[in-house]
Amino acid sequence: MRKINFLLLGYSQISKKRIIKVLIKNKITFSVASKSNKKIIKGAENQFSNYDYALKNSGANLVYISLPNSLHYYWAKKALLLGYHVIIDKPICYKISETRELINLAKKKRKLLSEAIFYNYHNQVNKAISYAGGIHKINHVQVNFIIPKPKKNSLLVSKKFKGGVIMDMGPYAASIHRIFFDNKILSKKIIVEKNPVNLPVSFYLLFKYPKKIYTGYFKFGGTYKNQVIFFTKDKTISINRVFSPPSDSPLSIKVSKNNITKSHLIKKDDCFENYFLEVRNKLYKNDYSYYFKQIEKDHLFRDKINKEV
């Protein structure tokens, strides 16, 4: 593929605040399909109000699906059948059978299929690993991700649209396993809390691997916290705003050793831009196998949590 022509299917907050800025900055042609937005979108080559019509008439070759969770599988399958490369907002699908069907279809059509998880493309993650001395030096990862209680009408807590904390934060939990462990699980403990309508609103993880531990607490409802702590034999490395790092301000890493803590400034970086530049490079090289493996591994890990519901 020589040139990317982008179609945004859905005009979500993430599209408005982050994705379109990256597309404009990198001079990537894009169109937007939205049933709710009636305003002119700066930089968009075309705007559509009908998803079917957009897929058939946009002239794009890569579609980004930013719709409610329950609609991901349907529109991703339709896009792949029409010959699009496809990126899907996390979570990719509700059922592993759906995810595998999309992977097989993407392979058959020789198209890219990726679940949009961006945070690990920010340089603070690589810097944290570097301060630890490498992933192999990390023996414990502790995650705390808590957001204030979503409003009643939020898609985050909609049973109809497959909301819930496992669907929303589960992909992050799974990606931590894949990036920092991805080896044999010796034992696991998972505790899931549900709200009065039986929707998961928090989960706690304790996974033990050979010589390593992964603990995590993910929750809807509480004081905001977005932190990952890495432990090595002699150091503790802490980073904040991990899963939603800003592109317009620097961050910091705290490194503790021998009861002395030092803060290191991390320059501004845009994980969304870094991810899309990687996707563009993969498209140029027709190299998609990495994404296929990543998608399935992450969904299988998320299913381990779902089994406890």
N, C-alpha and C positions, 0 to 999 in steps of 0.2 A: 504494500500500500504506500503510495507516494504522498498523499495528502489526506488528513483527517477532516471529515465533515460531520459535525456533532449534532445529535438530536437529544434534547432533554425531554424526557417523558415524565411530566410532573414538574411543578414549580414550587418545590419545598423551600424551607428556610435555608437549608444547606446549599441549595442551588443558588438562591438569591445572594447569600452572604459570602460564599466561598468559591463555588465552581465557576460561575459566570465571570468573576474577576480574573480567574486563572485563564479562561478561554480567551478573554479580550487581551490580556497581557501578552499571551503567546500567539496572538493573531490566528486563532483557530476559528474557522467558520462554524456557526452554530444556529440552530433553530430551537424553539421552545413550544411544546404542546401542553396546554393547561386548560382545564375545564372551568377553573375559578378565576384566573387572572384576566382582567379586561384592559389593563394598562399596557402601554408600549414599553417593551423591554429593551433597554439600551444595548446595542451591539448585535441583537438578534437579526439574522437574515430573514427569517420567516417566523410567524407565530400562528399556532393552530389551536382550535378548541376541541378537536376530535382526534383521539389517539390513533384510531384505525387510519383515518385520512392522512395523518402526519406520517405514519410509518410507510404508507404507500406513495407519498408525494413530496417528502421533505428533501430528497436528493442526498440525504446523509448516508454515512456508512458505519457509524458508531453511535449506538443509542445508550444513554444513561437513564436507567429506570429509577425514579425517585418518587415512588408512589407508596400508599399504605402497604404494609407487609403482606396482607392477604392477596394482593394483586401482582406480586412480583413474578410468580411462576407463570401465570397466564400471559402477561405481556412480554416476558423474556422469551418464552417459547415462540410466541407469534413473531417477535423480532428476529430470532434465529432462523425461523422458517423462511422469512423474507430476505435473508442474506445479510443481516446486520452482525457486526461485532457488538457484544453486550457487556455493559457494566451495570451491576445492580447494587443499590443501597443495601447495607447490612440490615437484617439478615437476608441471605440470598433466597431461601424458601422455608416453608413451615415443615415440610416432610423431607426426609432423606431420599425417599423415592423420587420426589420432584427434582431435588438437586442433582441426583444421578442421571435422571432423564435429560436435564439441560446439559450436563457435561457430555453425555454421549451424543446429543444432538450437535453441540458445538464442535466436537471432534469430527463428526460426520460431515458437517458443513465447512470444516476447516476455519472456524471463527474463534475469536477471543471471547472468553467468558470469565468475568472477574467479579468478586464480591468486594465492594468498596470499603476497605478498612485502611485508614490513612495514617493514623498516629505514629506508626513505626517508621514512617518516611521523614519524620522530623529529626533534625540532627541531635536533639537532646537525648534520644534513645541510644544512638550510636556513641555519644559522648559518655553516657552513663556506663555503657558496656566497656568502653575504653578505660574509665576510671576504676572499674572493677578488675581490670586486667584480662578481660575477655569473658565470653559466655561460660567457658569451661571453669572459670574461677568462681562463678556464682553458685552458691549452694542453697539459697532460699530466696524466693520472690514473694513479697507480700503486697497485695493489691487492696486498696480501699476506694471504691467508687460509689458515691452517694449523691443523689440529686434531690432537691425539694420535691414534695409530693405533687405529682402532675394534677392538673385540673380534671374534673370529671369528664369533660368532653374531649380530652386529649387522646390522640391516637395511641399514645404510649400505654393507655389503660383501656383500650377498646377490645373487647372479646371478639366482636364482629370482624375487626380488621387485624386479628392475630397480634394484639399487643401483649404487654407483660414484660417483666424485667429480664426473663431468659431470652426472649426474642430481641430485646433492645441491647442489653449488656452482655448476653451470652457470647456473641461473636468476639467481644473484647477478651473475655475470659478464655475462650478457645485459642485466640491468637497468642496469648501469653504462653499457654502450654506448647503451642507449635514452635514459637520462636526460641523459648528459653529451655525447654525440656524435650518434648517430642521423642521420648523414649519410654521404656516399659514402666507402667504404673504398678507399683507394688501394693498399694492400698489407697482407698479413697473414702472420704466422708463428705457428704453433701446434705445440707439442710436448706429446705425451701420453705419460705413463708408465703401464704396466700391471703388475699383480701376477702371481704365478705361475699364477693361474687366469684370466688374460686380462681382468681387470676394471680399468678406469681408476682410478688412485689419485692422480694429479696431472696438472695441465696448466698450461702456460705460454703466455701470449698476448702478442703484439706487433702491434697494429693501428695503421696510419698513416692519417690523414684529412687533408684540406686544413688545414694549419697546426696540427694536433693529433696527439697520440700517446696510446695507451692500452696500458699494460703491466699484466700480472697474473700472479700465481702462486698457484694453488689446490692444496691438498695434504691427503691423509689420511696422517698419520704424521710427527710432528715436534713441536717446541716450539710451544705455542699462540701464534698471532698473528692479529689481526683488525684490520687497519689499511688506511686509504685515505689517500693523500697527494695533494694537489692542488698543481700548479705553475702559477704565472702568470709574467709577464715579470719581476716583481721580488719575489714572495712565494712561500713554501711554507706550506701549511696542512695539518696532520696531525690525523686523528681516529682513535680506537681503539674497539674493541668495536662496530664499525660494523654488522655484520650480525646481531648479537644484543644490542642495547643494553638495559640493565636499566631497569626502570620505577621502582625504589625507591631509586636513588642518582644523584647528579649525575655528569656526565662533563666532560671538558675538551677544548679545542681548542688546539693549539699553532700559533702564527703566527710565522714567521721572515721577517725583512726586514733587509737590510743587516747581516747577521751578528748580529742581535739577535733572540732568541726570547722571546715572551711567551705565557703560558698563560692561557686565558680559561675560566672556569667556565660550564658549561651546566647549567641547572636540570633537575631531574627531569622526565621526560616518558615517556609510554607510547605507543609506536608502534602497538601492537596496538589500543589504544582509539581512537587517531586514525584508523586504517584503518577500523575498524568503524563509527565515526561517519560517515565519508565514504560507506561502503557504504549505511548507513541513509538518508543524504541522497539518494543516487542512486536508491534504491528509491522514496522518496517522489516523486521527480521522473520516474520511469520513464526514466532516462538511463543507458544501459549501453554506448554505443558506445565510450567511452574504454577500457573493459576489453577489449573484443573486439580492438581494434587492438594493445593492449599485449601480450596473450597471444600473438598470432601473431608479432609482431616478436621477442619474446623467444625463442620456440621456434625460429624460423629462425636466430637467432644461435647458439643452443645446438647446432643441427645443423651449423654450420660447425666447431665443435669436434669433434663426433662423427665427422665425415668423416675426421678424422686418426687415428682409432682403428684 
